[in-house]
Amino acid sequence: MPGIVGSINIASVSSSSIVHIGDVQAIQPISNAKTFAGAGSFNTGDNIRTNTGYNLTNTYDMDQFDNTNIGNY
């Protein structure tokens, strides 16, 4: 069902963003990422203190592809 759209302001569009105006059946962003993080990672806020001692993050991965974009276009 069509609708009337007023003014639109798009501040920024990154590599995994979607901008769509109008009717659509399915929207599928195409991106993938792999993140390695050790103890004390991804902390947000003020005055954070972490006591993690010795930390080792294993980044070895046996398979060549974890998540591909094949067939997603």
C-alpha positions in Angstrom: 0.0 0.0 0.0 1.7 3.2 -1.1 2.1 6.0 1.3 3.1 9.7 1.1 6.6 10.4 2.4 7.5 13.9 3.5 11.1 15.3 3.6 13.9 12.8 4.2 17.3 13.5 5.7 20.0 10.8 5.4 23.0 11.8 7.5 25.3 8.9 6.5 25.3 5.5 4.9 28.0 3.0 5.8 29.0 -0.2 3.9 26.4 -2.4 5.6 23.5 0.1 5.6 20.3 0.0 3.6 18.4 3.1 2.4 15.0 2.2 1.0 12.0 4.3 0.3 8.8 2.7 -1.0 7.3 -0.8 -1.1 9.6 -3.8 -0.6 9.2 -7.5 0.0 12.5 -8.3 1.6 15.6 -6.3 2.5 18.8 -8.3 3.1 22.1 -6.5 4.0 25.2 -8.2 2.7 28.1 -8.1 5.1 30.0 -10.3 7.5 32.7 -9.8 10.1 34.9 -11.8 12.5 35.9 -10.4 15.8 38.5 -11.6 18.2 38.5 -10.2 21.7 40.2 -11.1 24.9 39.3 -10.6 28.5 38.4 -7.1 29.4 37.2 -6.2 25.9 34.1 -4.4 24.8 33.8 -2.5 28.1 32.0 0.9 27.9 31.5 3.5 30.5 33.4 5.7 32.8 36.2 4.6 35.2 36.2 0.9 34.2 38.7 -1.3 35.9 39.3 -4.8 34.8 41.5 -7.3 36.6 42.0 -10.1 34.1 45.5 -11.3 34.9 47.2 -13.2 32.1 45.1 -13.1 28.9 45.6 -15.0 25.7 43.1 -14.9 22.8 43.3 -17.8 20.4 42.8 -16.5 16.8 43.7 -19.8 15.0 40.8 -20.9 12.9 41.0 -24.2 11.0 38.3 -23.5 8.4 39.0 -21.2 5.5 35.6 -19.5 5.3 33.2 -19.0 8.3 30.5 -17.0 6.6 30.5 -16.1 2.9 28.3 -13.8 0.9 27.8 -16.4 -1.9 24.2 -16.4 -3.1 23.2 -13.3 -1.2 23.3 -10.9 -4.1 
